[in-house]
Amino acid sequence: MKKYIIILILVTIGIAFFWYNGTYKINEDEIDKNITQFVNRKNDNDSLKINIEESVDIGDRRIVCFTTDNGFLGEAFLKKGINKRFKIEWTGYGNNIYRHKVRKIGNKKYFTVIGRNYDLQIAKIIGNFKEKTYELEVPQQEYFIIYCEVENNFSEHPAIRLFDSNNNDITDDIYEAYSLG
C-alpha cells in the first residue's frame, strides 16, 4: 500500500511539473513572437505584426509596450514563473496616445502609464484620483513605461494631464496634434 501511495505522489508531481512548464513556457527571447501570436489569435484574415518598444519588470510581472505595423500602441502583461519563463495574462492595443491603468501586482497596487512621447514634448504626467494626485516624470525617449505605487484602495482610472518641461498643460495640444483617430 505504501508503494502505491509513493507512486501516486510521484505521478502527481510529474503531472504538475509538466502542466506548470506548459503554462509558463515563453522564454525571454520569444516574448515578441508570442505576443504577436496572442494578439492575432482571433484574427483569421490579416495578422498584425508587432515591435516591442519598451518593457519593465515589477515583481513577477513584465509590462511590455509595443507598436503594431498599422501604428497602434499596445501593451502586454506577462507573469514570470518560478521556472524563469513567462505566460501572457492579457494584451491590448488601440489608437491611444497612452494607456494607463491601476494594476495589482502581488499585494501592492501600481498606477502605470504606457505611451509615446511625440516629439519628446511630454515631461511629466499627472494622474488625479479622487483624493490623491500622482506626478510621474516621463523619460525623454519616444516610448515609455512609467509607474508608481498607489494605495491599495485605488481601483479607478485617474484623470490624466500631460505637461511639458515648462510645466505647461499640453494635454489638448498633444491630442489635437497627434490623434490617430
C-alpha positions as CSV (number, residue, x, y, z in Angstrom):
1,M,0.0,0.0,0.0
2,K,2.8,2.4,0.9
3,K,4.4,1.7,-2.5
4,Y,1.2,2.8,-4.4
5,I,1.0,6.0,-2.4
6,I,4.6,6.9,-3.2
7,I,3.9,6.1,-6.9
8,L,0.7,8.2,-6.8
9,I,2.6,11.1,-5.3
10,L,5.4,10.9,-7.9
11,V,2.9,10.7,-10.7
12,T,1.1,13.8,-9.3
13,I,4.3,15.7,-9.0
14,G,5.2,14.8,-12.6
15,I,1.9,15.9,-14.0
16,A,2.1,19.2,-12.0
17,F,5.6,19.8,-13.3
18,F,4.5,19.3,-17.0
19,W,1.4,21.4,-16.5
20,Y,3.4,24.2,-14.9
21,N,6.0,24.2,-17.6
22,G,3.3,24.1,-20.3
23,T,1.7,27.2,-18.7
24,Y,4.9,29.2,-18.2
25,K,6.5,28.3,-21.5
26,I,7.7,31.6,-23.0
27,N,11.5,32.1,-23.0
28,E,12.9,35.6,-22.7
29,D,13.9,35.7,-26.4
30,E,10.4,34.5,-27.6
31,I,8.3,37.2,-26.0
32,D,7.7,39.3,-29.2
33,K,6.7,36.2,-31.2
34,N,4.3,35.0,-28.5
35,I,2.7,38.4,-28.1
36,T,2.2,38.5,-31.9
37,Q,0.5,35.1,-31.8
38,F,-1.6,36.1,-28.8
39,V,-2.7,39.4,-30.4
40,N,-3.6,37.5,-33.6
41,R,-5.3,34.5,-32.0
42,K,-8.8,35.7,-33.1
43,N,-7.8,37.3,-36.3
44,D,-8.3,34.9,-39.3
45,N,-7.6,37.2,-42.2
46,D,-4.9,39.8,-41.5
47,S,-2.2,39.3,-38.9
48,L,-0.7,42.3,-37.1
49,K,3.0,42.5,-36.7
50,I,4.3,44.0,-33.5
51,N,7.5,45.7,-32.4
52,I,8.5,45.7,-28.8
53,E,9.4,49.3,-27.8
54,E,9.9,49.1,-24.0
55,S,9.4,46.7,-21.2
56,V,9.7,46.9,-17.4
57,D,9.6,44.3,-14.6
58,I,7.6,44.9,-11.4
59,G,7.8,42.0,-9.1
60,D,6.9,38.8,-11.0
61,R,5.2,40.8,-13.8
62,R,6.5,42.2,-17.0
63,I,4.8,45.1,-18.7
64,V,5.6,45.4,-22.4
65,C,4.9,48.4,-24.6
66,F,4.6,47.5,-28.3
67,T,3.5,49.1,-31.6
68,T,1.7,47.4,-34.4
69,D,2.5,47.7,-38.1
70,N,-0.6,49.8,-38.6
71,G,0.5,52.4,-36.0
72,F,-1.4,51.3,-32.9
73,L,0.1,51.5,-29.4
74,G,-0.2,48.3,-27.4
75,E,0.6,46.7,-24.1
76,A,1.1,43.2,-22.8
77,F,1.0,42.0,-19.3
78,L,3.1,38.8,-18.5
79,K,3.7,36.8,-15.4
80,K,7.0,35.2,-14.7
81,G,7.0,31.7,-13.2
82,I,9.4,30.0,-10.9
83,N,11.0,28.4,-14.0
84,K,12.0,31.9,-15.2
85,R,9.6,31.6,-18.2
86,F,6.6,33.7,-18.8
87,K,2.9,33.4,-19.6
88,I,0.8,36.2,-21.2
89,E,-2.1,37.3,-19.0
90,W,-3.5,39.8,-21.5
91,T,-2.8,42.2,-24.2
92,G,-4.5,45.3,-25.7
93,Y,-3.8,47.9,-28.3
94,G,-5.5,50.8,-29.9
95,N,-5.1,54.3,-31.3
96,N,-4.5,55.9,-28.0
97,I,-1.7,58.3,-27.2
98,Y,-1.1,56.5,-23.9
99,R,-2.6,53.6,-21.9
100,H,-3.0,53.8,-18.2
101,K,-4.2,51.5,-15.5
102,V,-4.1,50.7,-11.8
103,R,-2.7,47.2,-11.6
104,K,-2.4,44.8,-8.6
105,I,0.9,43.1,-8.5
106,G,1.4,40.9,-5.5
107,N,-0.2,42.6,-2.6
108,K,0.6,46.1,-3.9
109,K,-1.1,48.4,-6.5
110,Y,0.6,50.4,-9.1
111,F,-0.5,53.3,-11.3
112,T,1.1,52.6,-14.7
113,V,1.2,54.6,-17.9
114,I,2.5,53.3,-21.2
115,G,2.8,55.8,-24.0
116,R,4.5,57.5,-26.9
117,N,6.3,60.8,-26.2
118,Y,5.6,62.5,-29.5
119,D,8.5,64.9,-30.4
120,L,9.6,64.4,-26.8
121,Q,7.2,67.2,-25.7
122,I,5.9,65.4,-22.6
123,A,8.0,65.9,-19.5
124,K,5.5,64.6,-16.9
125,I,2.1,63.1,-16.5
126,I,-0.2,63.9,-13.6
127,G,-2.8,61.4,-12.6
128,N,-5.7,62.8,-10.5
129,F,-7.5,60.2,-8.4
130,K,-10.5,61.4,-6.3
131,E,-8.4,62.0,-3.2
132,K,-4.8,62.0,-4.4
133,T,-2.6,63.2,-7.2
134,Y,0.4,61.4,-8.6
135,E,3.1,63.0,-10.7
136,L,5.2,60.8,-12.9
137,E,8.3,62.0,-14.8
138,V,8.4,61.0,-18.4
139,P,11.8,60.0,-19.8
140,Q,13.0,61.9,-22.9
141,Q,12.6,58.9,-25.3
142,E,10.0,58.1,-27.9
143,Y,8.2,55.2,-25.9
144,F,7.9,54.9,-22.2
145,I,6.5,52.9,-19.3
146,I,6.3,54.7,-16.1
147,Y,4.7,53.7,-12.8
148,C,4.3,54.4,-9.1
149,E,2.9,52.6,-6.1
150,V,-0.6,53.7,-5.0
151,E,-2.8,53.0,-2.0
152,N,-4.4,49.6,-2.1
153,N,-7.9,51.0,-2.1
154,F,-7.4,52.7,-5.6
155,S,-9.1,50.9,-8.5
156,E,-10.4,53.6,-10.8
157,H,-8.7,55.1,-13.8
158,P,-7.5,58.6,-12.9
159,A,-7.9,61.7,-15.0
160,I,-4.6,62.3,-16.9
161,R,-3.0,65.6,-17.7
162,L,0.3,66.0,-19.8
163,F,2.8,68.7,-19.1
164,D,5.9,70.0,-20.9
165,S,9.3,70.9,-19.3
166,N,8.0,74.4,-18.5
167,N,5.1,72.9,-16.5
168,N,2.5,73.9,-19.2
169,D,-0.5,71.7,-19.6
170,I,-0.2,70.4,-23.1
171,T,-2.9,67.6,-22.9
172,D,-5.2,69.2,-25.5
173,D,-2.3,70.2,-27.8
174,I,-0.9,66.6,-27.8
175,Y,-4.4,65.1,-28.5
176,E,-5.0,67.6,-31.3
177,A,-1.6,67.2,-33.0
178,Y,-1.1,63.5,-32.7
179,S,-4.5,61.9,-32.6
180,L,-4.6,58.8,-34.8
181,G,-8.4,58.6,-34.7
